[in-house]
C-alpha cells in the first residue's frame, strides 16, 4: 500500500502536466487563428464594399468601353487582316500552295484557295468578284483589271510578288534540276547583313508584343493610381470619422491595415483579370490584330507586375492616409506619392516608342518604384531573360516587405493622432 499512494500521486501530476502542456501548445495556434480570422473579416468587408460601390461599377464599365473601342475601331478602319481568294485552275500541289501563302505573308495578307474547273469559270468568278486572282495551270496569273505602275495597294503588291515567285519556281522546273539540287536552292539561307557603322537602333515599326506591353503599362498605371487613391481616401475617411477608435478596440492596427490593402488588392486583381479576358475574347471575336502574336508571357507579366506594383505602393499610400484627416490635405500628398509612378510610366512609354530599350530603361526595370511599368516593356521587346525577370521580381518583393514593416509602424503611431496633419518626423520621435 505504501507504494500505491505515491504512484497514484505521480500519475495525477503527470496527467496535469500533460494537460497544461497541451493548453500551452494550443494557445499560440488559437491566437494565430483568431488573428487570421480578424484579417479575413476586414478583408471581406473591404471587398464587399468595393464591389457594391458605384465607383467600381462605373469605372469598370468605362474601362471596358475604352478597351472595346481600341479593338473595334481599327478593325472598322481596316485593321482586320484582309483575305484574298485565289482560284486554282489545274493541279493544286503543296509547293504551289506554299508559294501562294508565302507571297501573301510578304505583304501582310491571308489567302483562301478555291478550285476552278476551267479558265472560263475562273474568268466568270473574277467578273463576279468571287475571287481576286486565278493561277492558270501553274504558268500564269489571271486578274480582272490591269495593274497601274503607281498602284501600291496590298492587293497589287501581292499579285506582283506572286507572279515573281511563281516565275522563279517555273524557272527551277524548266532547268531540269535534280531533286537534291532543287531542294538545295529552295532551302537556301539568307546571307547575313553587316554594316560598317552602327545604326541608330531605331526601328520603323512596332511588333504586336510591344503594342500589347504598352497597353499593359497603361493599364497598370491607371489601376495603380485608382486603387492606391482608394486606400489613401479610405484610411483618411475612417480616421476623420472617428470610427477607427471603435475598430481598434476589436482588432490590432496591423490587422486592420493588412485587411484593407488585401481587400482592395483582390478587387484590383479581379478587375484587371476581367479587362484582360474581355480584351482577348473581343480581339479574337472581331479578328483584330491588336493583340495578335502576343506571347502569353507578355500578358502574364502584366498581371504579375500589377500585383507587385500594388503590393509595393499600397503600404505607402495607407501610411500616408493615416497621417491626414481632411480632404484638402489629400491633394498635397497625391502628387508627391505618385511622382515615382509618373516617372516610370513616362520612361516606359518613351522607351517603347523609341524602338529599342535604352540602358536607363533596363536599370529602371530593377528598381521597385519603376519596375511595374518598365519591365513589361522589356518583355514586349524580348530584351529580358527569365532569370532577370525573376531577379527584378525578387527585389520588388524584398523591398515590399521592408516598406510594409515601415508603413505598419507609421500607421500604428499616426492613426489615432488628430487635430492636424501628422509629420513624418513626429511619428519616429
Secondary structure, 3 states (H helix, E strand, C coil): CHHHHHHHHHHHHHHHHHHHHHHHHHHHHHHHHHHHHHHHHHHHHHHHHHHHCHHHHHHHHHHHHHHHHHHHHHHHHHHCCCEEEEEEECCCCHHHHHHHHHHHHHCCCEEEEEEECCHHHHHHHHHHCCCCEEEECCCEEECCCCCCCCCCCHHHHHHHHHHHHHHHHHHHHHCCCCHHHHHHHHCCCCCCCCCCCCCCCCCCCCCHHHHHHHHHHHHHHHHHHHHHHHHHHHHHHHHHCCHHHHHHCCCCHHHHHHHHHHHHHHHHHHHHHHHHHHHHHHHHHHCCCCCCCCCHHHHHHHHHHHHHHHHHHHHHHHHHHCCCCCHHHHHHHHHHHHHHHHHHHHHHHHHHHHCCCCHHHHHHCCCHHHHHHHHHHHHHHCCCCHHHHHHHHHHHHHHHHHHHHHHHHHHHHHCCCCCCCCCHHHHHC
